[in-house]
Structures are given as structure tokens and as C-alpha cells.
Amino acid sequence: MELWYTEEHSPYVRFSIKVDRHLYAKQSKYQRIDVMNSYEFGTFLTLDGCMMLTEKDEFIYHDMIVHVPMATNPKIKKVLVIGGGDGGTVRELIRYEGIKHIDLVEIDEMVVEACRLHLMQTACGLDDPRVHIFYEDGLRYIRHIEGEYDLIIVDSTDPFGPGEGLFTKEFYGNCYKALKEDGILVNQHESPYYQMHANSLRKAHEKIVSFFPITKLYSAHIPTYPSGHWLFGFASKKYDPIKDLDAQAWNELGIETQYYNTEVHRGSFAMPNYVKKLLK
Amino acid sequence: MELWYTEEHSPYVRFSIKVDRHLYAKQSKYQRIDVMNSYEFGTFLTLDGCMMLTEKDEFIYHDMIVHVPMATNPKIKKVLVIGGGDGGTVRELIRYEGIKHIDLVEIDEMVVEACRLHLMQTACGLDDPRVHIFYEDGLRYIRHIEGEYDLIIVDSTDPFGPGEGLFTKEFYGNCYKALKEDGILVNQHESPYYQMHANSLRKAHEKIVSFFPITKLYSAHIPTYPSGHWLFGFASKKYDPIKDLDAQAWNELGIETQYYNTEVHRGSFAMPNYVKKLLK
């Protein structure tokens, strides 16, 4: 049987994965949600036909979105995750004993439902007692919060559809306000390669720079995302992700990871010239 | 008109590029050679149906295969390139005034012919007076050479078909012998992600380690290669690519690059844990 999932990485580039079974297909109030099982990547989740995560390579994304800020400031206690209904980010966060409270604000309850049914590899951490789930629009949730969080992770979809509001100036300004005075904001920041993603990246970066004194980008190699070259944004009121990295302290925590290590941490902030030029 | 080039990155993963025209299709003594023009990546070259390079992203591969060894030892004078009939590696090498002599050993004259016809962006440097082209098997060429080169770059195809001999123990041993006592060997080293590539990578690395005192791997983000995560091998008799990098000296040369810079140089040697584990 030949069943192929295909995603357009640009109007002229297609990435296709051979599927064994289509496990879940629902239209929520916000988006189309699909879960499929594949030969190469195990079970995977798509939202509006865009790849969100696969069982086989999600470790790269979740390692990099969580351990980079945590190794920069291992004293982080209270975290807000916006998006991230699959639970992968929360799964990595709860590995830190020092984290006492995690708020997860996911707009779409059906994403969590789909992952609890078919992707327990990521959803497994959602029942930890430190985790509080709110099914709300992240943009609206954050408006009335001041000085509460040590870390905000924006684990969003792309900047169109339900995730659009999470790439606006209003949102980044409210994140700044919601953070404590040594707070860190990390967000998934699209790819620098294909034109459409590169444009979103440039616009988002400009907006974040206008609020935070320290703003840097870092990369990871994610095989199932367009171009495989994915960026994350690191914005902070106080901590520099290179100068303040305490590699020894993080390594002493003994957290085993498949992608992240403190050398990768440092190396991931080196941007190729064409990306630097894009951000100028 | 819908015309799509498709490459299998694994038996279950396909990468497809929309093609405008098929410009060149010949069967040489060694392989099938195709050049196509695409909407997203400009003109591109495939050998036996595998992507070799595209006009739009070849700068990443050629920057990383050339400038990493050159910035480690900017005194390099005599270089051997094995494979690389497209000319991209030579084009980057001739930008160094210090390089006095380049031997290019390409097994297949028709690759050079195809690139001279349709890919002058890379083939443009092949007529430089310092460049000497030999249409020979690299494995055979190198057997009788001793202590001649400062740098050998193995710019080969994958380890099956005509490139197979360039991944053998005999070949790496002969490279060691052909290098001067402070010589450097750099080779394209496949991807760590998909099983088939990861196996080749592991085997090649083991063989190189058995000859050279210093052996490291470094990565680049190459959108049109399987997984987008591509590795290069750095093996050396004397120079360490991190400790001996003289960033100031390289930057003073004023060579403009689109991908490489000396921060990317350092960062590219940080390997994710799953890659380290693979190499153990």
C-alpha cells in the first residue's frame, strides 16, 4: 500500500513521508489536526498540514527549546509555556527539580487530546503536579500578567493561522512585562532558508529586539522541518546565553539528553553570514 | 507544466523539486549525469539520481569544505582535490593568494563537461593557471605519492558507485602518506541522521581515526542534502581545527563568504550527543 504525506516546504519543494496508518483526523475550532504513523519517523503530528513533531526527531527541538535557557539560568523556578500542547517541552522542563511551577497555555484542547491518545512520548509529562494547563489564547492570557515568570517558552505553530498573534509586537511586549527582572524568553523562530520563513524570521526578530536588551538566535538541525535548519530566539533582560552559561553546573545536574550538550549550546549561537545579513 | 525531480532520502522519505527544464542527460562510463533547472534552487547537478549541488545552496558546502582547513593553516600552498569536478571547491581555493598549486583528480571528464556547459557558477575557477586537472581514479592517483600536499580535500559522491573507493582504508592510508608532515585531510562525510548515511559515516570515521592523530567532525546546514544535516571530516597530522584556528589572520585576508565565518568554524565542531554516541 502506498500512502504518502506531503508537505510543501516552498511552492516548488515537497517533502514526503511514507505513511502506514492515519490514526487521527479532526477539525477543531482552530485547525485541522492529524496524527499518522510512518515507517521512518514513527508517529507524527501535523496541524493544518504542517509538520509539528515526529516521534523520531522531536528530541532535537525539545532539547534545544528547553535546555538552552535552563543551562543559562539553572535557578529558574516558574515557567510559562505558550503553545506546546503536545507536551514535549513540558516533559523536558519537569526533569529539573528546581522548577516548581509550569503554566501551559494551549489554545486548542484537541491538540492535547490527540497527543494523549497517540503521542504519549511527548504528552507523558502533562500530568505532573507542577503543571497547570489553560486552554486559552496565549496572546490574551499574557496581557494581564506582570513580573511573574523566570522563563517564557513560545512553542508555537508558524506565524499564520492560530499562531499568528504569537509573532506580534503586542505579544512580545507583554512577554517582557510578564517576566521577572532577570527573565528569559525563548521562541521557535522559523527557518532562515526558504524565503517565506526567512521573512517571518526577520520580522519577528526586529520586534523582539525592540523590547529586550539581549537578543540572540540559535540553530538546530531538525530533519523534518523545512530546510532542516531551524532557529530559536533567545531574548533576555539580564542573562547572556554564552557568557552566563555555567556548563559545569548544568553537567552536574546529570540530565541525559540525545541532542543538547553544553558545547552544542555554545556552537548553536554561531550564525552563518547569510543569516546575519538577513537580520541586519 | 508539472515536472518534478524526486530523490529518496530513505526508502520512506522523498524530497522533490519542481523542474523547469532538463538541460543535460548523459550516461558516462561511470554514472548517469543530469543537469536541471529548478524554480527554487536554480540549476542543479545530480549523479546517478543523487543531488550533488544546486546553484542556490552550493555556497554552504563549498565554504565549509575549503575555509575550515584554510583558516586552520593559512600557509597551505599545495592542494589536492579528489572528485569535485563541478569546480566549486577549486573556485573557493583560488581565492587564496598563498595557494600556488592545485591538482584536481576527477574520475569522470563528463562531469566537468556538464558543469562547464551549465554550471559556470562553480566551474568558473577551473581555468586558473594554478589548477591542473587529471581525469583519473583518485584511489589510483594517490597510491604513488609521498609527502607532497599541505591539504587534501575529498569532494566525493556517496560511498557507493564511482565514489566507493574513496571511503576505504587503503585510500585514507594513502592520503596520510601523500600529505606533508603538517598536512590536513578534509572529506565530505555524509549525514548522521538517516540510517544508511549514519552507517557510512561511522565506518569512514573509524578508518580515518586509525591513521591520523587528530580527527574531528564538523557540521553544516545544507537544505538540499538528506536531513539537511551534513558532516565533514577533519583529519590532521599536526593542526587542531579549534586550538590552531587563527581567526584574526583569516579575517584579515578579507575573503567574503556567505556561510562561513570564524564563529561558525568553532561552532560547527560541536556534535550533538546522538552523533557522538554513533561515533563511539
Contacts between the chains, C-beta under 8 A, distances in Angstrom:
chain1	res1	chain2	res2	distance
A	4	B	14	7.4
A	10	B	40	5.3
A	11	B	18	7.7
A	11	B	39	7.6
A	12	B	17	6.6
A	12	B	18	4.0
A	12	B	38	6.6
A	12	B	39	4.0
A	12	B	40	4.0
A	13	B	15	7.7
A	13	B	16	7.1
A	13	B	17	5.8
A	13	B	18	7.3
A	13	B	40	5.2
A	14	B	4	7.4
A	14	B	14	7.8
A	14	B	15	7.6
A	14	B	16	4.2
A	15	B	13	7.7
A	15	B	14	7.5
A	15	B	15	5.9
A	15	B	16	7.8
A	16	B	13	7.1
A	16	B	14	4.2
A	16	B	15	7.8
A	16	B	16	6.9
A	17	B	12	6.6
A	17	B	13	5.8
A	18	B	11	7.7
A	18	B	12	4.0
A	18	B	13	7.3
A	38	B	12	6.6
A	39	B	11	7.6
A	39	B	12	4.1
A	40	B	10	5.4
A	40	B	12	4.0
A	40	B	13	5.2
A	40	B	194	7.8
A	57	B	193	7.8
A	59	B	274	7.9
A	60	B	272	7.4
A	193	B	57	7.7
A	193	B	221	7.7
A	193	B	223	5.1
A	194	B	40	7.8
A	194	B	223	7.9
A	219	B	221	6.9
A	221	B	193	7.7
A	221	B	219	6.8
A	221	B	221	6.5
A	221	B	227	7.2
A	221	B	228	6.3
A	221	B	229	3.7
A	221	B	272	7.5
A	222	B	228	7.9
A	223	B	193	5.1
A	223	B	194	7.9
A	223	B	227	4.0
A	223	B	228	6.3
A	223	B	229	6.7
A	227	B	221	7.2
A	227	B	223	4.0
A	227	B	228	5.8
A	228	B	221	6.4
A	228	B	222	7.9
A	228	B	223	6.3
A	228	B	227	5.8
A	228	B	228	1.9
A	228	B	229	6.0
A	229	B	221	3.7
A	229	B	223	6.7
A	229	B	228	5.9
A	257	B	273	5.8
A	258	B	272	7.4
A	258	B	273	5.4
A	258	B	274	4.8
A	259	B	272	4.3
A	259	B	273	6.1
A	259	B	274	6.3
A	260	B	272	7.4
A	260	B	273	7.1
A	261	B	270	7.5
A	261	B	272	7.2
A	261	B	273	5.5
A	261	B	276	7.9
A	263	B	270	4.0
A	263	B	271	7.6
A	264	B	270	4.7
A	264	B	271	7.3
A	264	B	272	5.6
A	264	B	273	7.9
A	266	B	267	7.0
A	266	B	270	6.6
A	267	B	266	6.9
A	267	B	267	3.3
A	267	B	268	6.8
A	267	B	269	7.1
A	267	B	270	3.2
A	268	B	267	6.8
A	268	B	270	7.5
A	269	B	267	7.1
A	270	B	261	7.5
A	270	B	263	4.0
A	270	B	264	4.6
A	270	B	266	6.6
A	270	B	267	3.2
A	270	B	268	7.5
A	271	B	263	7.6
A	271	B	264	7.4
A	272	B	60	7.4
A	272	B	221	7.5
A	272	B	258	7.3
A	272	B	259	4.3
A	272	B	260	7.4
A	272	B	261	7.2
A	272	B	264	5.6
A	273	B	257	5.8
A	273	B	258	5.4
A	273	B	259	6.1
A	273	B	260	7.1
A	273	B	261	5.5
A	273	B	264	7.9
A	274	B	59	7.9
A	274	B	258	4.8
A	274	B	259	6.3
A	276	B	261	7.9
